[in-house]
Amino acid sequence: MVLEDVKNILEHEAQAIKNIPATDDFIKAVDIIHQYVHEKGGKLITSGMGKAGQIAINMATTFSSTGTPSCFLHPSEAQHGDLGVVQENDVLLMISNSGKTREIIELIDLARGLRPNIPIVVITSNTESVLAQEANVCISTGNPKEVCTLGLTPTTSTTTMTVIGDVLVVLLMKKINFTNSDYAKRHHGGYLGHKSREAAGLNK
C-alpha cells in the first residue's frame, strides 16, 4: 500500500513537470538576462517568500556557479535596507505560486522606485495575477495540483519552479558557451571542482 503511494506521488510530480508549458517566454527570459547581465554588466536578483524563497536562493547560487552573476534578495529585508543591492542593469527574477504574495508585489514598487526601468521575470502558476501583469516576461508553472494530502503545502508547485530554474540555467549556459574551464574557475573545491578541472585538462 505504501509503495503504491510512493509510485503515485512520483507519477504526480513527473506529470506536473511534463505539463509545464514550453513557450517562448523561456527564450524571452533568457534573452533579457543575457542582455542585462552579460552584455550590460548587471546581475540577476532572485526573490521569493517562504518555500518559493528557498527555490529562489537555489536558483541564485546555481546561476552564479554557471557564469551568470546572481544573488538572492529577501523581499522583507529589502524594506529594511537590503534594496540597496539593486543596481543599474540588474534583472529581477521573482517567484510566487499565487502571483499575489504581498511582499513580492511590494518589492516591485520598491525596486522600480530605485531603478524605474528594471526588467522583471516572474515564475507563477497564476498568469492572470497582479504579479504576472507587472512582469516583462511571465513563465507559467502549469498550475499543478499540490501532491500534499491537504492540497496546501508547497510541494508539486515548488518542484515545477525548480525545474523552470534548471531550464533557464541550462539555456543560459548554452547561450554564453559556458565550458568546463569556466566552471572550474568558479568551483575550486570538492568533487565537482575536481571533475570540472579534469574535464578541462587542468588536473596535472
BELVENWO-V473511 format. One line per field, one symbol per residue. ss: DSSP state (~ for helix, > for strand, _ for the rest). phi: phi as a letter, one per 20 degrees, with the letter a starting at -180 (. if undefined). burial: b if it has 9 or more other C-alpha atoms within 8 Angstrom, else e. A space follows every 50 residues. Layout:
# BELVENWO-V473511
ss->???
phi->???
burial->???
This chain:
# BELVENWO-V473511
ss->_~~~~~~~~~~~~~~~~~_____~~~~~~~~~~~~~~~~____>>>>>_~ ~~~~~~~~~~~~~~~____>>>____~~~~_~~~~_____>>>>>_____ _~~~~~~~~~~~~~____>>>>>>_____~~~~~__>>>>__________ _____~~~~~~~~~~~~~~~~~~~~____~~~~~~~___~~~~~~~~~~_ ____
phi->.ffffgffffffffffffeffedffffffffffffeeeednebedebadm ffffffffffffgffdndgbbedffffgfcofgfffcgmfceddcbffmc ggfffffgfffffecgdffcdcdbedfdfgfffeefbcdeenlffffgfe mdfgcffffffffggfffffffgffelfdffffffdcfdmfffffffffe mdec
burial->eeeeeeeebeebbeebbeebeeeebbebbbebbbbbbbeeebbbbbbbbe bbbbbbbebbbbbbbbbbbbbbbbbebbbeebbeebeebbbbbbbbbbbb bebbbebeebbbeebeebbbbbbbbbbebbbbeebebbbbbbbbebbbee eeebbbbbbbbbbbbbebbebbbeeeebebbbbbeebeeeeebbebbbbb eeee
